[in-house]
Amino acid sequence: MPNASVSPLGTASRSRTLRAVLTVRFTLTGREYASAVRGVRVRNRATWLVFVVAAALIAFGIATNESPLLRGIWIGYGAFYIWAFGWSLLVAPARGGRRIDVRKREVVYSFSDESLTFESSPTRHTAGWSDFTKYARARRLTVLVHTTGLYYMIPDRAFDNPDDCDAFQVLIAGGIKPPKKLEQPPRSPPPRLTPPPGESALERLYGSLRRRGSK
């Protein structure tokens, strides 16, 4: 059964921010795990970009090769890629979910304005919100993506009341920011060559030509 213990959160319910440490306990189910992994992968733009580019290359290879052997090789590549893509979205998350159901390990999360603490015997570690690159929602589940690629999954049922769940959503929305692109410093304009005072550029050119002709 989910259980949430928390210091007084009267101000949190009004301001929708966590003013104290909130602790939730729950046991993640295999279905929740599979749904979270699929949700993150489906929402990942890189996943679809790789899929579209690979599909275009395979289609081009099939269309431009008249040799039955080469066409068969490209068709084989396409079948393998579809199988691998389906495996990563359907089979792999389901297998991971079955392992979660077998373990049935209770996890404890503690949240504050500065950090998140994860506990699951015998593991315990704390991470600041800046250590997370993004978060996603998938079927009443929040998934936090760490810089190391780890997923932290917190179902809505872990919270005792909607106010704490809403405060948690506001907390991560304000604490987890996508990495910023490195900004290039502004380039200074090239130095502008100006003729000495009292002499125009045309006069300088004429004088240079005269000096060359006198040599």
C-alpha positions in Angstrom: 0.0 0.0 0.0 1.3 3.5 -0.8 2.2 5.6 2.2 3.2 9.2 2.3 4.6 10.8 5.4 5.3 14.5 5.4 6.1 17.4 7.6 3.3 20.0 7.8 2.4 21.1 4.2 -0.3 23.6 4.9 1.6 26.3 2.9 2.3 23.7 0.2 -1.4 23.1 -0.5 -1.9 26.8 -1.0 1.2 27.8 -2.9 1.6 24.5 -4.7 5.3 24.3 -3.8 7.0 22.0 -1.3 8.0 23.9 1.8 9.1 20.7 3.6 10.4 17.3 2.8 7.9 14.9 1.4 8.5 11.2 1.6 6.5 8.5 -0.3 6.8 4.8 -0.2 5.5 2.4 -2.9 6.2 -0.8 -4.8 6.4 -0.3 -8.5 4.5 -2.7 -10.6 5.7 -4.3 -13.9 2.9 -2.7 -15.8 3.9 0.8 -14.5 7.5 0.2 -15.4 6.8 -0.9 -19.0 4.4 2.0 -19.5 7.0 4.5 -18.2 9.8 3.2 -20.4 7.6 3.1 -23.5 6.3 6.6 -22.8 9.8 8.1 -22.5 11.0 6.3 -25.7 8.0 7.3 -27.7 8.3 10.9 -26.7 12.0 11.0 -27.5 12.6 12.9 -30.7 15.9 11.2 -31.4 14.1 7.8 -31.5 11.8 9.0 -34.3 14.6 10.8 -36.1 16.7 7.7 -36.3 13.7 5.7 -37.4 12.8 8.1 -40.2 16.3 8.4 -41.5 16.9 4.6 -41.4 13.6 4.0 -43.1 14.4 6.5 -45.9 17.8 5.0 -46.5 16.4 1.4 -46.7 13.6 2.6 -49.0 16.1 4.3 -51.2 18.3 1.2 -51.3 15.4 -1.0 -52.3 14.2 1.5 -55.0 17.6 2.1 -56.7 18.8 -1.5 -56.9 17.6 -3.6 -59.8 19.6 -6.7 -58.7 17.4 -9.2 -56.9 20.2 -10.0 -54.6 20.9 -6.4 -53.5 17.2 -5.7 -53.2 16.9 -8.8 -51.0 19.7 -7.6 -48.8 18.0 -4.2 -48.3 14.7 -5.8 -47.6 16.5 -7.9 -45.0 17.9 -4.8 -43.4 14.5 -3.3 -43.3 12.9 -6.3 -41.6 15.7 -6.5 -39.0 15.3 -2.8 -38.3 11.6 -3.0 -37.8 12.1 -6.0 -35.5 14.7 -4.1 -33.4 12.5 -1.0 -33.2 9.5 -3.1 -32.1 11.7 -5.0 -29.6 12.9 -1.7 -27.9 9.3 -0.4 -27.7 7.3 -3.5 -26.9 9.3 -6.6 -25.9 12.2 -5.1 -23.8 9.9 -3.0 -21.5 7.6 -5.9 -21.0 10.5 -8.2 -20.0 11.8 -5.5 -17.6 8.3 -5.2 -16.1 8.3 -9.0 -15.4 11.6 -8.7 -13.5 10.1 -5.8 -11.5 7.1 -8.0 -10.6 9.4 -10.8 -9.4 11.5 -8.5 -7.2 8.6 -6.6 -5.6 11.0 -4.2 -4.0 9.7 -1.3 -2.0 11.2 2.1 -2.8 11.3 5.3 -0.8 11.6 8.8 -2.3 12.1 12.0 -0.4 11.6 15.3 -2.1 12.6 18.8 -1.2 13.2 22.1 -3.0 16.8 21.2 -3.5 17.1 17.5 -4.1 15.6 14.0 -4.4 16.7 11.0 -2.2 16.1 7.5 -3.4 16.2 4.5 -1.1 15.8 0.8 -1.9 17.6 -1.8 0.2 20.6 -1.7 0.1 20.9 1.4 -2.1 20.5 5.0 -1.0 21.6 8.1 -2.8 20.7 11.8 -3.2 20.6 13.8 -6.4 20.1 17.5 -6.9 17.4 18.7 -9.4 20.1 20.0 -11.7 21.3 16.3 -12.1 18.1 15.5 -14.1 17.8 16.4 -17.8 14.1 16.1 -18.3 10.9 14.5 -17.0 7.8 13.0 -18.7 4.3 11.9 -17.8 3.0 8.5 -18.8 -0.3 7.1 -17.6 -0.5 8.6 -14.1 3.2 8.2 -13.7 6.1 10.7 -13.5 9.4 9.6 -15.0 12.6 11.6 -14.1 15.5 11.1 -16.4 19.0 11.4 -14.8 22.1 12.6 -16.6 23.4 9.0 -16.3 20.4 7.7 -18.3 18.7 6.2 -15.3 14.9 6.5 -14.9 13.2 7.4 -11.6 9.5 6.4 -11.7 7.0 7.8 -9.3 3.3 6.8 -9.7 0.6 9.3 -8.7 -0.9 6.6 -6.3 2.2 7.0 -4.1 0.8 10.4 -2.8 -1.9 10.4 -0.2 -3.7 13.4 -1.6 -3.9 15.4 -4.9 -2.4 18.5 -3.2 0.9 16.8 -2.6 1.0 15.3 -6.1 0.3 18.8 -7.6 3.0 20.3 -5.4 5.4 17.6 -6.7 4.6 18.4 -10.3 5.2 22.1 -9.7 8.5 21.3 -8.0 9.9 19.3 -10.8 8.6 21.7 -13.5 10.6 24.5 -11.8 13.6 22.4 -10.8 14.4 20.3 -13.9 15.5 22.4 -16.9 16.7 21.0 -20.2 20.4 21.5 -20.9 21.1 24.8 -22.6 23.1 25.0 -25.8 26.5 26.6 -25.5 26.2 30.1 -26.7 28.9 31.4 -29.0 30.4 34.7 -28.0 29.5 37.6 -30.3 32.1 38.1 -33.0 33.8 41.5 -33.1 33.7 43.2 -36.5 37.0 43.1 -38.5 39.2 46.1 -38.0 38.5 48.8 -40.5 41.5 50.2 -42.3 41.4 54.0 -42.5 43.9 56.2 -44.3 46.0 58.6 -42.3 44.5 62.0 -41.6 44.6 64.3 -44.6 45.1 61.6 -47.2 42.3 59.7 -49.0 42.4 56.1 -50.1 42.6 57.2 -53.7 45.6 59.4 -52.9 47.4 56.6 -51.1 46.9 54.3 -54.1 48.1 57.0 -56.6 51.2 57.6 -54.4 52.0 53.9 -54.2 51.8 53.5 -58.0 54.1 56.5 -58.5 56.6 55.1 -56.2 56.6 51.8 -58.0 57.0 53.5 -61.4 60.0 55.5 -60.2 61.9 52.4 -59.2 
